[in-house]
């Protein structure tokens, strides 16, 4: 019972920080260097960052849970969730560096911060699993590193194509607005 109380404490703050970090990654990845405060880019970046963060967290939990069935039997599946959520706190410095580089230093390449942050989360989650088990195991490190590398790779490749989406969304909204406008339209 004591371990369960420890796991539950601070859950809201860990979740809030994780959301802010992934929103920051999305906003910085999809910011337009010529118009940093474009609302369609910011909105799409927020949605993409949250979606990516959700998938990454689920896959990391799944892989670490798959390799630690004994821990799940002893302490419950909440222990794996706790380890991953604590590991996700290592995103904070990378998200801060990404925001600083985009909005203060005017850089447009933030993929390195995202990749490094995702890889740090994998390592930190494996270390947290070791703390809960009382012994570090290489299988946790390999599983977490594999998932982190996969998501880092997918983010880096897909960001190029997804960066075009806000332009298409904005164009579609403008087209729809012109068709529905009074006195306008296609006819």
Secondary structure as GFF3:
##gff-version 3
##sequence-region A 1 187
A	DSSP	alpha_helix	2	8	.	.	.	ID=ss1
A	DSSP	alpha_helix	11	29	.	.	.	ID=ss2
A	DSSP	alpha_helix	39	66	.	.	.	ID=ss3
A	DSSP	alpha_helix	69	75	.	.	.	ID=ss4
A	DSSP	alpha_helix	78	88	.	.	.	ID=ss5
A	DSSP	three_ten_helix	89	91	.	.	.	ID=ss6
A	DSSP	alpha_helix	92	103	.	.	.	ID=ss7
A	DSSP	alpha_helix	111	133	.	.	.	ID=ss8
A	DSSP	alpha_helix	138	162	.	.	.	ID=ss9
A	DSSP	alpha_helix	165	180	.	.	.	ID=ss10
###
